[in-house]
Amino acid sequence: EMGTRLAGAAVSPLFPWFFLLQGSCGVVAALTASAWARQQPGVVVHRVRSALAALALTTVGVAWPLAVRVSQLRWDRYSADPRVAEAARAAFGPWHVYSLLLSLVTLVLVTVLMALAAQLPATKIET
């Protein structure tokens, strides 16, 4: 149990930076995809990309406060108050699974978006 506790202590401070970076990249991707979809409304791949980028950004927005909740429960499991510790232990597992599943959904969406990078809008390069 001490190993799990140390792992949580080591990883928890990284999450705010992780979600900030993930959200920032998501905003850039969603805005870019949306612009392409508006510029070329007849191209289906651009509309799909825009929808997927918006959905991925939404999952990040939902996952961030969820991760904060899981982090709080992680520390509450070791509370000196036995009632607080027991309640946190009972709640931690399901909330942690929800958080992991949401991160997996985000990862799948980003993977699909990366595959769609093969269909970027054509641009002219003038020399």
Residue frames as a rotation matrix with the C-alpha (Angstrom) as fourth column:
GLU 1
0.565 0.825 0.000 0.00
0.825 -0.565 0.000 0.00
0.000 0.000 -1.000 0.00
MET 2
0.321 -0.517 -0.794 2.89
0.236 -0.768 0.595 2.36
-0.917 -0.378 -0.125 0.67
GLY 3
-0.705 -0.585 0.402 4.03
0.492 0.005 0.871 1.96
-0.511 0.811 0.284 -2.96
THR 4
-0.078 0.787 0.612 0.59
0.944 -0.139 0.299 2.98
0.321 0.601 -0.732 -4.21
ARG 5
0.713 0.332 -0.618 0.59
0.599 -0.747 0.290 5.92
-0.365 -0.577 -0.731 -1.85
LEU 6
-0.141 -0.869 -0.474 4.00
0.200 -0.494 0.846 7.07
-0.970 0.025 0.243 -3.07
ALA 7
-0.671 -0.049 0.740 2.98
0.733 0.100 0.672 6.65
-0.107 0.994 -0.031 -6.71
GLY 8
0.394 0.894 0.214 -0.09
0.890 -0.429 0.154 8.82
0.230 0.130 -0.965 -6.13
ALA 9
0.604 -0.239 -0.760 2.02
0.344 -0.783 0.519 11.43
-0.719 -0.575 -0.390 -4.38
ALA 10
-0.490 -0.872 0.000 4.49
0.320 -0.180 0.930 11.46
-0.811 0.456 0.367 -7.27
VAL 11
-0.635 0.265 0.725 1.90
0.766 0.099 0.635 11.62
0.097 0.959 -0.266 -10.06
SER 12
0.274 0.901 -0.338 -0.73
0.925 -0.343 -0.164 13.96
-0.263 -0.267 -0.927 -8.59
PRO 13
0.081 -0.237 -0.968 1.27
0.138 -0.959 0.246 17.21
-0.987 -0.154 -0.045 -9.03
LEU 14
-0.868 -0.469 0.162 1.64
0.192 -0.015 0.981 16.48
-0.458 0.883 0.103 -12.76
PHE 15
-0.275 0.846 0.456 -2.10
0.929 0.356 -0.099 16.47
-0.247 0.397 -0.884 -13.53
PRO 16
0.491 0.486 -0.723 -2.75
0.283 -0.874 -0.396 20.24
-0.824 -0.010 -0.566 -13.52
TRP 17
-0.275 -0.679 -0.681 0.08
-0.547 -0.472 0.691 20.74
-0.791 0.563 -0.241 -16.02
PHE 18
-0.853 -0.006 0.522 -1.05
0.322 0.782 0.534 17.73
-0.411 0.624 -0.665 -18.05
PHE 19
0.059 0.974 0.217 -4.62
0.909 0.037 -0.416 19.00
-0.413 0.221 -0.883 -18.37
LEU 20
0.381 -0.012 -0.924 -3.47
-0.104 -0.994 -0.030 22.55
-0.919 0.108 -0.380 -19.09
LEU 21
-0.653 -0.691 -0.308 -1.28
-0.442 0.018 0.897 21.31
-0.615 0.722 -0.317 -21.93
GLN 22
-0.731 0.443 0.519 -3.95
0.613 0.761 0.212 18.92
-0.301 0.473 -0.828 -23.17
GLY 23
0.309 0.909 -0.281 -6.60
0.690 -0.417 -0.591 21.64
-0.654 -0.011 -0.756 -23.09
SER 24
0.093 -0.362 -0.928 -4.38
-0.382 -0.873 0.302 24.18
-0.919 0.326 -0.220 -24.83
CYS 25
-0.903 -0.430 0.013 -3.55
-0.181 0.408 0.895 21.75
-0.390 0.806 -0.446 -27.63
GLY 26
-0.443 0.822 0.358 -7.24
0.820 0.533 -0.210 20.83
-0.363 0.201 -0.910 -27.85
VAL 27
0.381 0.557 -0.738 -8.26
0.223 -0.830 -0.511 24.47
-0.897 0.030 -0.441 -28.26
VAL 28
-0.345 -0.589 -0.731 -5.73
-0.621 -0.440 0.648 24.98
-0.704 0.677 -0.214 -31.06
ALA 29
-0.957 -0.022 0.289 -6.81
0.163 0.783 0.600 21.76
-0.240 0.622 -0.746 -32.81
ALA 30
-0.147 0.986 0.073 -10.54
0.833 0.163 -0.529 22.51
-0.534 -0.017 -0.846 -32.44
LEU 31
0.315 0.230 -0.921 -10.19
-0.114 -0.954 -0.277 26.09
-0.942 0.192 -0.274 -33.71
THR 32
-0.633 -0.620 -0.464 -8.07
-0.567 -0.038 0.823 24.99
-0.528 0.784 -0.327 -36.67
ALA 33
-0.853 0.351 0.387 -10.43
0.472 0.835 0.282 22.14
-0.224 0.423 -0.878 -37.57
SER 34
0.123 0.943 -0.310 -13.42
0.640 -0.314 -0.702 24.46
-0.759 -0.112 -0.642 -37.26
ALA 35
0.014 -0.201 -0.980 -11.80
-0.480 -0.861 0.170 27.01
-0.877 0.468 -0.108 -39.57
TRP 36
-0.925 -0.368 -0.092 -11.13
-0.269 0.466 0.843 24.33
-0.268 0.805 -0.530 -42.19
ALA 37
-0.535 0.798 0.277 -14.72
0.765 0.597 -0.242 23.10
-0.358 0.082 -0.930 -41.93
ARG 38
0.327 0.654 -0.682 -16.01
0.271 -0.757 -0.595 26.66
-0.905 0.009 -0.425 -42.47
GLN 39
-0.258 -0.527 -0.810 -13.64
-0.619 -0.554 0.558 27.36
-0.742 0.644 -0.184 -45.36
GLN 40
-0.765 -0.016 -0.644 -14.52
-0.553 0.531 0.642 24.14
0.332 0.847 -0.415 -47.18
PRO 41
-0.282 0.723 0.631 -18.02
-0.824 0.154 -0.545 23.17
-0.491 -0.674 0.552 -46.03
GLY 42
0.580 0.548 -0.603 -18.48
-0.797 0.534 -0.282 20.59
0.167 0.644 0.747 -48.77
VAL 43
-0.245 -0.754 -0.610 -15.55
-0.431 0.648 -0.628 18.47
0.868 0.109 -0.484 -47.57
VAL 44
0.708 0.665 -0.238 -16.92
-0.143 0.465 0.874 15.87
0.692 -0.585 0.424 -45.16
VAL 45
0.183 -0.705 -0.686 -13.56
0.784 0.525 -0.330 15.03
0.593 -0.477 0.649 -43.57
HIS 46
-0.712 -0.448 0.541 -13.20
0.101 -0.827 -0.553 18.62
0.695 -0.339 0.634 -42.35
ARG 47
0.101 0.831 0.547 -16.62
-0.713 -0.323 0.622 18.55
0.694 -0.453 0.560 -40.68
VAL 48
0.750 0.103 -0.653 -15.84
0.241 0.877 0.416 15.17
0.616 -0.469 0.633 -39.09
ARG 49
-0.256 -0.941 -0.223 -12.46
0.698 -0.020 -0.716 16.46
0.669 -0.339 0.662 -37.90
SER 50
-0.558 0.103 0.823 -14.08
-0.362 -0.923 -0.129 19.56
0.747 -0.370 0.553 -36.42
ALA 51
0.537 0.832 0.138 -16.71
-0.549 0.221 0.806 17.51
0.640 -0.509 0.576 -34.56
LEU 52
0.599 -0.368 -0.711 -14.13
0.553 0.833 0.035 15.04
0.579 -0.414 0.702 -33.24
ALA 53
-0.522 -0.827 0.207 -11.81
0.443 -0.470 -0.763 17.84
0.729 -0.307 0.612 -32.10
ALA 54
-0.239 0.531 0.813 -14.68
-0.672 -0.695 0.257 19.55
0.701 -0.484 0.523 -30.28
LEU 55
0.786 0.546 -0.289 -15.66
-0.222 0.686 0.693 16.25
0.576 -0.481 0.661 -28.66
ALA 56
0.175 -0.819 -0.547 -12.06
0.729 0.481 -0.487 15.54
0.661 -0.313 0.681 -27.61
LEU 57
-0.667 -0.388 0.636 -11.80
-0.036 -0.836 -0.548 19.02
0.744 -0.388 0.544 -26.11
THR 58
0.261 0.851 0.456 -15.05
-0.699 -0.159 0.697 18.40
0.666 -0.501 0.553 -24.25
THR 59
0.722 -0.025 -0.691 -13.68
0.327 0.893 0.309 15.17
0.610 -0.449 0.653 -22.78
VAL 60
-0.422 -0.904 -0.075 -10.66
0.593 -0.212 -0.777 17.11
0.686 -0.372 0.625 -21.51
GLY 61
-0.491 0.300 0.818 -12.96
-0.488 -0.873 0.028 19.70
0.722 -0.385 0.575 -19.96
VAL 62
0.659 0.752 0.026 -14.92
-0.492 0.404 0.771 16.99
0.569 -0.521 0.636 -18.17
ALA 63
0.518 -0.512 -0.685 -11.84
0.535 0.819 -0.208 14.97
0.668 -0.259 0.698 -17.18
TRP 64
-0.389 -0.759 0.522 -10.03
0.048 -0.583 -0.811 17.88
0.920 -0.290 0.263 -15.52
PRO 65
-0.104 0.357 0.928 -12.42
-0.917 -0.396 0.050 18.40
0.386 -0.846 0.368 -12.58
LEU 66
0.875 0.390 -0.286 -12.87
-0.292 0.898 0.330 14.64
0.385 -0.205 0.900 -12.37
ALA 67
0.180 -0.907 -0.381 -9.11
0.461 0.420 -0.781 14.25
0.869 -0.035 0.494 -11.92
VAL 68
-0.480 -0.276 0.832 -9.19
-0.496 -0.697 -0.518 16.89
0.723 -0.662 0.198 -9.19
ARG 69
0.478 0.756 0.447 -11.92
-0.840 0.243 0.485 14.88
0.258 -0.607 0.751 -7.43
VAL 70
0.812 -0.228 -0.538 -9.93
0.187 0.974 -0.130 11.63
0.553 0.005 0.833 -7.75
SER 71
-0.233 -0.962 0.141 -6.82
0.189 -0.187 -0.964 13.36
0.954 -0.198 0.225 -6.44
GLN 72
-0.233 0.229 0.945 -8.72
-0.847 -0.525 -0.082 14.63
0.478 -0.820 0.316 -3.40
LEU 73
0.821 0.569 0.050 -10.12
-0.536 0.735 0.416 11.16
0.200 -0.368 0.908 -2.76
ARG 74
0.391 -0.767 -0.509 -6.60
0.248 0.620 -0.744 9.73
0.886 0.164 0.433 -3.11
TRP 75
-0.614 -0.663 0.428 -5.43
-0.194 -0.400 -0.896 11.85
0.765 -0.633 0.117 -0.16
ASP 76
0.011 0.717 0.697 -8.63
-0.952 -0.206 0.226 11.41
0.305 -0.666 0.680 1.84
ARG 77
0.610 0.193 -0.769 -8.10
-0.133 0.981 0.141 7.63
0.781 0.017 0.624 1.87
TYR 78
-0.189 -0.800 -0.570 -5.26
0.641 0.340 -0.689 8.24
0.744 -0.495 0.448 4.32
SER 79
0.066 0.313 0.948 -7.19
-0.433 -0.846 0.309 10.61
0.899 -0.431 0.080 6.59
ALA 80
-0.919 -0.380 0.106 -6.78
-0.223 0.277 -0.935 10.28
0.326 -0.882 -0.339 10.35
ASP 81
-0.280 0.907 0.314 -10.59
-0.833 -0.067 -0.549 10.25
-0.477 -0.415 0.775 10.62
PRO 82
-0.805 -0.100 0.585 -11.64
0.049 0.971 0.234 6.63
-0.592 0.217 -0.776 9.98
ARG 83
0.216 0.958 0.190 -15.05
0.427 0.082 -0.900 7.65
-0.878 0.276 -0.392 8.59
VAL 84
0.539 -0.107 -0.836 -13.49
-0.628 -0.712 -0.314 10.03
-0.562 0.694 -0.451 6.06
ALA 85
-0.534 -0.838 -0.113 -10.87
-0.737 0.395 0.549 7.43
-0.415 0.377 -0.828 5.10
GLU 86
-0.579 0.366 0.729 -13.44
0.304 0.926 -0.223 4.65
-0.756 0.092 -0.648 4.66
ALA 87
0.550 0.817 -0.172 -15.78
0.189 -0.322 -0.928 6.82
-0.813 0.478 -0.332 2.58
ALA 88
0.310 -0.526 -0.792 -12.87
-0.840 -0.542 0.032 7.95
-0.446 0.655 -0.609 0.40
ARG 89
-0.733 -0.582 0.351 -11.68
-0.391 0.784 0.483 4.35
-0.556 0.217 -0.802 -0.09
ALA 90
-0.171 0.770 0.615 -15.16
0.514 0.602 -0.611 3.32
-0.841 0.211 -0.499 -1.18
ALA 91
0.756 0.533 -0.380 -15.52
0.030 -0.608 -0.793 6.24
-0.654 0.588 -0.475 -3.60
PHE 92
-0.011 -0.871 -0.491 -11.98
-0.611 -0.383 0.693 6.26
-0.791 0.308 -0.528 -4.98
GLY 93
-0.583 -0.281 0.763 -12.21
0.240 0.837 0.492 3.07
-0.776 0.470 -0.420 -7.07
PRO 94
0.246 0.752 0.612 -15.27
0.862 0.119 -0.493 3.96
-0.443 0.648 -0.619 -9.15
TRP 95
0.851 0.072 -0.521 -14.23
-0.065 -0.968 -0.241 7.59
-0.522 0.239 -0.819 -9.64
HIS 96
-0.160 -0.979 -0.123 -10.72
-0.473 -0.033 0.880 6.51
-0.866 0.199 -0.458 -10.64
VAL 97
-0.432 0.089 0.897 -12.20
0.624 0.748 0.226 4.09
-0.651 0.658 -0.379 -13.21
TYR 98
0.689 0.718 0.105 -14.43
0.602 -0.485 -0.635 6.86
-0.405 0.500 -0.766 -14.62
SER 99
0.563 -0.559 -0.608 -11.39
-0.454 -0.825 0.337 9.11
-0.690 0.087 -0.719 -14.91
LEU 100
-0.491 -0.794 0.358 -9.35
-0.163 0.487 0.858 6.42
-0.856 0.363 -0.369 -16.65
LEU 101
-0.096 0.544 0.833 -12.16
0.831 0.504 -0.234 5.57
-0.548 0.670 -0.501 -19.06
LEU 102
0.865 0.407 -0.292 -12.62
0.229 -0.839 -0.494 9.23
-0.446 0.361 -0.819 -19.95
SER 103
0.124 -0.907 -0.403 -8.88
-0.604 -0.391 0.695 9.52
-0.788 0.157 -0.596 -20.60
LEU 104
-0.541 -0.271 0.796 -9.11
0.322 0.808 0.494 6.45
-0.777 0.523 -0.350 -22.82
VAL 105
0.479 0.776 0.410 -11.96
0.761 -0.135 -0.635 8.04
-0.438 0.616 -0.655 -24.81
THR 106
0.742 -0.283 -0.608 -9.85
-0.339 -0.940 0.024 11.18
-0.578 0.188 -0.794 -25.24
LEU 107
-0.313 -0.937 0.157 -6.92
-0.378 0.275 0.884 9.07
-0.871 0.217 -0.440 -26.40
VAL 108
-0.242 0.309 0.920 -9.07
0.732 0.681 -0.036 7.23
-0.637 0.664 -0.391 -28.97
LEU 109
0.805 0.592 -0.048 -10.48
0.441 -0.651 -0.618 10.53
-0.397 0.476 -0.785 -30.30
VAL 110
0.451 -0.722 -0.524 -7.01
-0.597 -0.681 0.424 12.04
-0.663 0.122 -0.739 -30.62
THR 111
-0.467 -0.605 0.645 -5.78
0.059 0.706 0.705 8.89
-0.882 0.368 -0.295 -32.38
VAL 112
0.221 0.636 0.740 -8.57
0.875 0.207 -0.439 9.21
-0.432 0.744 -0.510 -34.93
LEU 113
0.905 0.084 -0.418 -7.76
-0.025 -0.969 -0.247 12.90
-0.426 0.234 -0.874 -35.33
MET 114
-0.043 -0.990 -0.131 -4.13
-0.488 -0.093 0.868 12.03
-0.872 0.101 -0.480 -35.97
ALA 115
-0.390 -0.021 0.921 -5.22
0.602 0.751 0.272 9.55
-0.697 0.660 -0.280 -38.65
LEU 116
0.655 0.715 0.246 -7.30
0.682 -0.418 -0.600 12.30
-0.326 0.560 -0.761 -40.24
ALA 117
0.307 -0.640 -0.704 -4.12
-0.235 -0.768 0.596 14.35
-0.922 -0.017 -0.387 -40.58
ALA 118
-0.572 -0.467 0.674 -3.61
0.483 0.472 0.737 12.39
-0.663 0.748 -0.045 -43.79
GLN 119
-0.031 0.671 0.740 -6.49
0.975 -0.141 0.170 14.44
0.219 0.727 -0.650 -45.21
LEU 120
-0.242 -0.127 -0.962 -5.34
0.510 -0.860 -0.015 17.99
-0.825 -0.495 0.273 -44.47
PRO 121
0.814 0.550 -0.186 -6.51
0.168 -0.529 -0.832 20.80
-0.556 0.646 -0.523 -46.74
ALA 122
0.238 -0.714 0.658 -4.38
0.970 0.140 -0.199 21.38
0.050 0.686 0.726 -49.79
THR 123
0.665 -0.111 -0.739 -2.28
0.112 -0.963 0.245 24.52
-0.739 -0.246 -0.628 -49.74
LYS 124
0.826 -0.433 0.361 -0.22
0.354 -0.099 -0.930 26.17
0.438 0.896 0.071 -52.43
ILE 125
0.417 -0.792 -0.446 3.43
0.486 -0.220 0.846 26.74
-0.768 -0.569 0.293 -51.73
GLU 126
0.985 -0.083 0.151 4.79
0.081 -0.556 -0.828 29.57
0.152 0.827 -0.541 -53.79
THR 127
0.331 -0.939 -0.091 8.46
0.803 0.230 0.549 29.64
-0.495 -0.255 0.831 -54.56
